[in-house]
Amino acid sequence: MVAILVLALPLTVLLAGPTPQPADGDTIAVTAVDTSGDTRATVTAAVAETPTERTVGLSNTESLAPNEGMLFVYSSERRPRFVMRDMDFGLDIVFVDANGTITAIHHAPAADDHTTYTGRAKWVLEVPYGWSDRHDVSVGDRIRIDTAAEERTDANDGA
């Protein structure tokens, strides 16, 4: 079964517990749906779009609830590199290309700061470890991104 991730603004999901926040507090709802449009899972993701936000990522976060994550936004497609620096919990790292296709999913255990995770991506979604397996999200699946989210870019993108 093929799952599609849908990013939608504004946030309409109520969550238990604090959502990780970048400096400006932006969050976005990410919903996985199957090919018939049925919802598979919803994640509220903090948005990391500046070089500093992307470098820090979730490193200063103690934990994620099952429905929380972080969306890393780049101005163009590239091969970003991720490490589990200062992480106390594992993550699934989902790489999504400029066409909205999932190109790679890495299951990164906690405290593995020696492994580098990469994939072709314009967007990278970090979610709790095992999230993609629990919701049948796999490489080749697609995401749709709300126009406002798709237009998020950082002029000083850097790496």
NORBEL-V22735 format. One record per residue. N is the residue number from 1. RES is the residue in one small letter. SS is DSSP state (H for helix, E for strand, C for the rest). PSI is psi as a letter, one per 20 degrees, with the letter a starting at -180 (999 if undefined). OMEGA is omega in whole degrees, -180 to 180 (999 if undefined). Layout:
N	RES	SS	PSI	OMEGA
N	RES	SS	PSI	OMEGA
This chain:
1	m	C	p	-179
2	v	C	p	177
3	a	E	q	177
4	i	E	p	175
5	l	E	p	179
6	v	E	p	175
7	l	E	p	-177
8	a	E	q	174
9	l	C	q	-5
10	p	C	r	179
11	l	C	p	-179
12	t	C	j	-175
13	v	C	p	175
14	l	C	p	-176
15	l	C	q	171
16	a	C	p	177
17	g	C	r	-178
18	p	C	p	175
19	t	C	p	177
20	p	C	p	-174
21	q	C	p	168
22	p	C	r	-175
23	a	C	h	-177
24	d	C	i	173
25	g	C	j	-180
26	d	C	p	171
27	t	E	r	180
28	i	E	q	177
29	a	E	p	178
30	v	E	o	-178
31	t	E	p	175
32	a	E	p	178
33	v	E	q	177
34	d	E	a	-174
35	t	C	h	177
36	s	C	j	178
37	g	C	j	178
38	d	C	p	-178
39	t	E	p	176
40	r	E	g	-179
41	a	E	q	175
42	t	E	p	178
43	v	E	p	170
44	t	E	o	-174
45	a	E	p	168
46	a	E	q	-178
47	v	E	p	176
48	a	E	o	-176
49	e	C	i	176
50	t	C	q	177
51	p	H	g	180
52	t	H	g	179
53	e	H	g	-180
54	r	H	h	179
55	t	H	g	180
56	v	H	g	180
57	g	C	c	-179
58	l	C	j	-176
59	s	C	h	-179
60	n	C	j	-179
61	t	C	p	-178
62	e	C	h	-179
63	s	C	r	174
64	l	C	p	169
65	a	C	r	-179
66	p	C	h	-176
67	n	C	k	179
68	e	E	q	178
69	g	E	a	176
70	m	E	p	177
71	l	E	o	178
72	f	E	p	-174
73	v	E	p	177
74	y	E	q	-178
75	s	E	h	179
76	s	E	r	179
77	e	E	q	-179
78	r	E	a	176
79	r	C	m	-180
80	p	C	q	180
81	r	E	p	-180
82	f	E	q	174
83	v	C	r	-178
84	m	C	l	-178
85	r	C	p	176
86	d	C	k	-179
87	m	C	p	178
88	d	C	i	-179
89	f	C	q	-178
90	g	C	r	-179
91	l	E	q	160
92	d	E	p	-180
93	i	E	o	-172
94	v	E	o	-180
95	f	E	p	-175
96	v	E	p	-177
97	d	C	r	-176
98	a	C	h	177
99	n	C	i	180
100	g	C	j	-180
101	t	E	p	176
102	i	E	p	-176
103	t	E	h	-180
104	a	E	q	172
105	i	E	p	177
106	h	E	p	175
107	h	E	o	-172
108	a	E	o	178
109	p	C	q	179
110	a	C	q	172
111	a	C	k	175
112	d	C	m	-176
113	d	C	j	179
114	h	C	i	-178
115	t	C	p	175
116	t	C	p	180
117	y	E	p	-178
118	t	E	r	177
119	g	C	r	177
120	r	C	p	-174
121	a	E	q	163
122	k	E	h	177
123	w	E	q	174
124	v	E	p	179
125	l	E	p	173
126	e	E	p	-179
127	v	E	r	-180
128	p	E	q	180
129	y	C	p	179
130	g	C	i	-177
131	w	H	g	-177
132	s	H	h	177
133	d	H	g	-179
134	r	H	h	-176
135	h	C	j	178
136	d	C	k	176
137	v	C	p	-176
138	s	C	r	177
139	v	C	p	-178
140	g	C	h	173
141	d	C	r	-176
142	r	E	r	170
143	i	E	q	169
144	r	E	p	-177
145	i	E	p	176
146	d	C	q	-177
147	t	H	g	-179
148	a	H	h	179
149	a	H	h	-178
150	e	H	h	-178
151	e	C	i	178
152	r	C	p	175
153	t	C	r	177
154	d	C	o	-176
155	a	C	h	180
156	n	C	l	-171
157	d	C	h	-180
158	g	C	d	-173
159	a	C	999	999
